[in-house]
Amino acid sequence: MTPAQDIPPVTARLDTRGQSAAWSILCAERAMQDLGQGQVLEVCISDPQLAIDLPRILHQRGDVLTATRHGGQGILLYVQRGPQEENS
C-alpha cells in the first residue's frame, strides 16, 4: 500500500467498480482528456487485472501511474496526465 503522503493531490475521481474492463478503460481515457498536464485522476476499480492493463494503456498516451492503493472498497489507481500533444 502506498503511504497517504505519497499520493499526489487528486483533480478528478472515477469509480468503475463492477464495470467491464473495456468500459473502465474507455471512461478513464475520456476522463484523462479533460485534465491538464500534471493533473491527477483517481480511478477506483474492482478487477485486479485492470490494475495492470489500465496503466499500460494510459502510459501509451503519455500518462503515468503515480500510486496504487488497495482497500476494502477496491483498488485505487492514481494517474497523472502527461504532456498533451500539440495540434499542428
DAPEMO-V180757 format. One record per residue. D_CENTER is the distance of its C-alpha to the mean C-alpha in Angstrom with 1 decimal. Layout:
D_CENTER / D_CENTER
This chain:
16.1 / 14.8 / 17.4 / 16.5 / 17.9 / 15.5 / 12.4 / 12.1 / 13.0 / 10.5 / 11.2 / 9.7 / 8.7 / 8.2 / 10.2 / 10.8 / 13.0 / 16.0 / 14.9 / 15.4 / 13.0 / 14.0 / 13.4 / 9.9 / 9.1 / 11.3 / 9.9 / 6.4 / 8.6 / 10.9 / 8.9 / 7.8 / 11.6 / 12.7 / 11.4 / 13.8 / 13.7 / 12.6 / 10.8 / 7.7 / 5.2 / 5.4 / 4.8 / 8.2 / 9.5 / 13.1 / 13.4 / 13.5 / 13.7 / 10.4 / 9.1 / 11.0 / 10.7 / 7.2 / 6.8 / 10.3 / 10.1 / 7.7 / 10.0 / 12.9 / 12.0 / 12.2 / 8.6 / 8.3 / 6.7 / 8.8 / 9.2 / 9.3 / 11.7 / 13.8 / 15.8 / 18.3 / 16.1 / 13.4 / 10.6 / 8.1 / 5.0 / 4.9 / 3.9 / 7.3 / 9.0 / 11.8 / 15.3 / 16.0 / 18.7 / 22.1 / 24.1 / 27.5
